[in-house]
């Protein structure tokens, strides 16, 4: 943010909605990358035996949806008017409302829900929190993600 811009002006800012299909191959890529060998991510029978209707997503899979279906980092920084070289990832939170399984198509809306400037021993920093809401192809809310960025002055 420029010195003359109030970070609180970002509250309510909305990003362009996007959607992406949850693919089995992307689920497999993520669990292989993180070393998760749980059979529910590889076998429909194992997933059903565990009570899922299909192969479920691992807990951090929403980041895959945002990376491949959403807006890029540079585009987000430009819209937020933040300097990308002064950004730190402060916090990530996922709230699951329902199961998300392979084959579903998620539609995502995203907006800034909180923005404030804090002062500390190392100077001022802006804390900007965005919230993404994920709905399946039936329009049902299935998850919410909140991401806090730290923008150092």
C-alpha positions in Angstrom: 0.0 0.0 0.0 1.2 3.5 -0.6 1.8 5.8 2.3 -1.4 7.7 1.4 -3.6 4.6 1.1 -5.6 3.2 4.0 -5.4 -0.6 4.0 -8.9 -0.7 5.5 -10.2 0.4 2.1 -9.5 -3.1 0.9 -12.2 -4.6 3.0 -15.0 -5.9 0.8 -12.8 -6.0 -2.3 -13.9 -9.0 -4.5 -11.9 -11.0 -6.9 -13.2 -12.5 -10.2 -15.0 -15.8 -9.4 -13.4 -19.0 -10.9 -14.1 -22.7 -11.0 -12.2 -25.9 -11.4 -13.0 -29.6 -11.5 -11.5 -31.8 -8.7 -9.4 -34.3 -10.6 -8.2 -37.7 -9.3 -4.9 -37.1 -11.0 -4.3 -33.8 -9.1 -5.3 -35.5 -5.8 -2.8 -38.2 -6.5 -0.1 -35.7 -7.4 -0.6 -33.8 -4.1 -0.6 -36.9 -1.9 2.5 -38.3 -3.6 4.2 -34.9 -3.1 3.4 -34.9 0.6 4.1 -38.6 1.1 0.5 -39.5 2.2 -0.1 -43.2 1.4 -3.6 -43.4 2.7 -5.5 -45.7 0.3 -8.6 -43.5 0.3 -6.7 -41.2 -2.1 -5.9 -44.0 -4.6 -8.7 -46.5 -4.5 -12.4 -45.8 -4.9 -13.2 -49.0 -2.9 -11.0 -47.9 0.0 -12.6 -44.4 -0.1 -16.1 -46.0 0.0 -15.1 -48.4 2.8 -14.1 -45.3 4.7 -17.5 -43.7 4.2 -16.9 -41.4 1.2 -19.0 -41.3 -1.9 -15.8 -41.0 -4.0 -12.1 -40.3 -3.7 -11.8 -37.4 -1.2 -9.4 -34.5 -1.3 -6.6 -34.2 1.2 -6.9 -31.3 3.7 -4.7 -28.8 1.8 -6.1 -29.5 -1.7 -8.0 -26.2 -1.9 -4.6 -24.6 -2.6 -4.5 -26.7 -5.8 -7.9 -25.4 -6.8 -6.8 -21.8 -6.2 -3.4 -22.3 -7.9 -4.8 -23.9 -11.1 -8.3 -22.2 -11.3 -7.8 -18.9 -9.6 -5.9 -15.7 -10.1 -2.2 -15.6 -10.0 0.0 -14.1 -7.3 1.0 -11.1 -9.4 -2.6 -10.3 -10.3 -3.7 -10.6 -6.7 -0.8 -8.3 -5.5 -1.7 -5.7 -8.2 -5.4 -5.8 -7.2 -4.5 -5.4 -3.5 -1.9 -2.7 -4.4 0.7 -4.6 -2.4 4.4 -4.8 -3.2 5.1 -8.5 -3.9 8.6 -8.4 -2.5 7.3 -7.3 0.9 4.8 -10.1 1.3 4.9 -12.9 3.9 2.3 -15.7 4.2 0.9 -15.1 7.6 -1.7 -17.8 8.1 -3.9 -20.2 6.3 -7.2 -21.7 7.6 -9.5 -24.3 6.0 -13.1 -24.9 7.2 -14.8 -27.9 5.6 -18.6 -27.9 5.6 -19.0 -31.1 3.5 -16.9 -33.8 1.8 -15.3 -32.8 -1.5 -14.6 -35.7 -3.9 -13.0 -36.3 -7.3 -15.3 -35.3 -10.1 -17.0 -32.4 -8.4 -16.7 -28.9 -9.9 -16.0 -26.2 -7.4 -17.0 -22.6 -8.0 -15.0 -20.1 -5.9 -15.7 -16.6 -4.8 -13.1 -14.6 -3.0 -13.0 -11.3 -1.1 -11.0 -9.3 1.5 -12.7 -9.7 4.9 -10.2 -8.0 7.1 -7.4 -5.4 6.7 -5.5 -3.6 9.4 -2.1 -1.9 10.0 -0.1 -3.0 13.1 3.0 -1.4 14.6 5.7 -3.3 16.3 9.4 -3.2 17.1 10.3 -3.9 13.4 8.0 -1.2 12.1 4.5 -1.2 10.5 2.9 -4.0 8.6 -0.5 -4.5 7.0 -2.4 -7.7 7.7 -4.8 -8.5 4.9 -7.2 -11.5 5.1 -9.0 -12.9 2.2 -11.8 -15.5 2.3 -12.6 -18.0 -0.4 -16.0 -19.8 -0.4 -16.2 -23.0 -2.4 -19.5 -24.4 -3.7 -20.0 -27.6 -5.6 -21.8 -28.1 -8.8 -25.1 -28.2 -6.9 -24.4 -24.8 -5.4 -23.8 -26.2 -1.9 -21.2 -24.5 0.3 -18.5 -27.2 0.9 -15.6 -25.2 2.2 -14.2 -21.9 3.3 -10.5 -20.9 3.3 -9.0 -17.8 4.9 -5.6 -16.5 4.1 -3.7 -13.8 5.9 -0.9 -11.9 4.1 1.6 -9.8 5.9 2.8 -6.8 4.0 5.9 -5.2 5.5 6.3 -1.4 5.1 
